[in-house]
Every structure is written in structure tokens, then in C-alpha cells.
Amino acid sequence: LKVHPGPHSKSTAYPLGVVLRDILKVCRTMREAKKIITTKKIKVDGRVCTDINYGIGLMDVLEFVPTGEAYRFVAKDSDILTPIGISSEEKTSKIVKIKNKVIIKGGSLQYGFHDGKTITAGQKMNVGDSCIISLPELKILSHIKFEKGCSALVTKGENAGVIGQVESIRDGVFSLPKRALLSHGDKSMELPVEIVLAVGSEHPAIKVT
């Protein structure tokens, strides 16, 4: 089973059928997974999903429609995707990272996020910042600046799942990418900003562990 082209790259997502069978273990076979999905019992980010190959990626919210049980997929314990149970209040929002922005007709800004979603907004934000958006309406609820002092989650690598404070952000030079210095307890680590996600101004704004 392969991830269909969509919001997440194949290397950063699991097919929905695999998530149900192998990660959440709510069924034993892919045939059972397909039945759950095609009978519209699964929502992803607040919308019914009927594609067994749909890619589930970082910060996506999966909900079982009959029970309302919901999970957010986060980096944890060196894994890039681990489901954590969330409340009914939490399932109506998610954190997204701004990957690009363009000025569109009328002077508004269109922001593109790490999960493929786009939102047009009047407020000015920077690439690398994060937003909390509402699901499924896709409205910006709050803006989290990627800056010194913010709380950030490592999303890939051996430190995936670590939450720390950004001590400094260093511009890239030559072959070195832009990097962030993160402190976690008595440990410090310097990481490419691509794998660091701002999750709160001082503490995580929503549940990410």
C-alpha cells in the first residue's frame, strides 16, 4: 500500500489503511480497513476520508466518526509519526508550519503550509512561523512566531519528539542550512530549521506529546 500523491510526501506519511491496521490496530486486514474507510467512518482534519491510500502526516487529526475518538499524529520518541489521543476540543484545531507565501490579486497574502493546505489572510507572517488553524473551516486562530524563546518540536531525526526552547536562530552559510539552537533540560542541540516546528510562544499551545 502506497501513499497517494497529496498533502504529504511519501517519505513523511503513512497510508490511511496502514494507520488503521498497523498503528492504531483497529482491524486485522486491509480488507477490514477498506470497509471502515469506505463506509465513511473516518475523518481526517475534520473531513470524511474514503481513500485507503490517503497520506497521514505530521499534526494530522484522525477521528473515528461513530465514537468521536480522535488522535493527533506527532513526532515522538525518535519516530516521525506517533498517534496521541486528544479531546473533542483539541480535534477541531491543528498546528501547521508556513512553508511559503505569495501575494495574490488584491494584495492579500496566500500562505502554504507543511500539510499542503493554503489559507489567504491579511496578517503578515514569516515562512517558518506556525499557525493554529480551525478544522475543518481552515481559519487562522493564532500565529506562533518562530523566534528566540518560542517552544519548538523536533520533527525528524534521532531527536524527533523532543520539545525545547529556541535559544537562537542562525542564518545558513555556504553549504550549511539555516539552523536553530534548541535547549532541552540541560542539553542543547543545533538543528536545521526545516525539522524544527514552533508549537507555542513559551509552552506548547496545543497537545503535542
Secondary structure, DSSP 8 states (H G I E B T S, - for coil): ----SSSS-GGG-EEHHHIIIIIS-S-SSHHHHHHHHHTT-EEETTEE---TT-EE-TT-EEEETTT--EEEEEEETTEEEEEEEE-TTGGGEEEEEEEEEEE-TTS-EEEEETTS-EEEESS---TT-EEEEETTT--EEEEE--STT-EEEE-SSTTTT-EEEEEEEE--BTTB--EEEEEETTEEEEEEGGGEEEEESSS-SS---
